[in-house]
Amino acid sequence: TDGSQRYHRLALHGPGAAAVLADLSAHVAGDPVATIAPGRVSQVTIADAAVLVDRWDSAGEIGLELTV
């Protein structure tokens, strides 16, 4: 089933990305966002929305890919 209409991808990059996201979210499962390692995944909530966060440093800095 094509779920592309139900999900959105956002990216947050830069040296403060993990700290900003950690302040705005509540940890649910996986690695804590503040210390997430490259290639690892975290599940958080932001304003009651479930968010999957995976770290991919594709821009030369920490990169967090969010699936909402």
Secondary structure as a PSIPRED ss2 file (coil, helix, strand):
# PSIPRED VFORMAT (PSIPRED V4.0)

   1 T C   1.000  0.000  0.000
   2 D C   1.000  0.000  0.000
   3 G C   1.000  0.000  0.000
   4 S C   1.000  0.000  0.000
   5 Q C   1.000  0.000  0.000
   6 R C   1.000  0.000  0.000
   7 Y C   1.000  0.000  0.000
   8 H C   1.000  0.000  0.000
   9 R E   0.000  0.000  1.000
  10 L E   0.000  0.000  1.000
  11 A E   0.000  0.000  1.000
  12 L E   0.000  0.000  1.000
  13 H E   0.000  0.000  1.000
  14 G C   1.000  0.000  0.000
  15 P C   1.000  0.000  0.000
  16 G C   1.000  0.000  0.000
  17 A H   0.000  1.000  0.000
  18 A H   0.000  1.000  0.000
  19 A H   0.000  1.000  0.000
  20 V H   0.000  1.000  0.000
  21 L H   0.000  1.000  0.000
  22 A H   0.000  1.000  0.000
  23 D H   0.000  1.000  0.000
  24 L H   0.000  1.000  0.000
  25 S C   1.000  0.000  0.000
  26 A E   0.000  0.000  1.000
  27 H E   0.000  0.000  1.000
  28 V E   0.000  0.000  1.000
  29 A E   0.000  0.000  1.000
  30 G E   0.000  0.000  1.000
  31 D C   1.000  0.000  0.000
  32 P C   1.000  0.000  0.000
  33 V H   0.000  1.000  0.000
  34 A H   0.000  1.000  0.000
  35 T H   0.000  1.000  0.000
  36 I C   1.000  0.000  0.000
  37 A C   1.000  0.000  0.000
  38 P C   1.000  0.000  0.000
  39 G C   1.000  0.000  0.000
  40 R C   1.000  0.000  0.000
  41 V E   0.000  0.000  1.000
  42 S E   0.000  0.000  1.000
  43 Q E   0.000  0.000  1.000
  44 V E   0.000  0.000  1.000
  45 T E   0.000  0.000  1.000
  46 I E   0.000  0.000  1.000
  47 A C   1.000  0.000  0.000
  48 D C   1.000  0.000  0.000
  49 A E   0.000  0.000  1.000
  50 A E   0.000  0.000  1.000
  51 V E   0.000  0.000  1.000
  52 L E   0.000  0.000  1.000
  53 V E   0.000  0.000  1.000
  54 D E   0.000  0.000  1.000
  55 R E   0.000  0.000  1.000
  56 W C   1.000  0.000  0.000
  57 D C   1.000  0.000  0.000
  58 S C   1.000  0.000  0.000
  59 A C   1.000  0.000  0.000
  60 G C   1.000  0.000  0.000
  61 E C   1.000  0.000  0.000
  62 I C   1.000  0.000  0.000
  63 G E   0.000  0.000  1.000
  64 L E   0.000  0.000  1.000
  65 E E   0.000  0.000  1.000
  66 L E   0.000  0.000  1.000
  67 T E   0.000  0.000  1.000
  68 V C   1.000  0.000  0.000
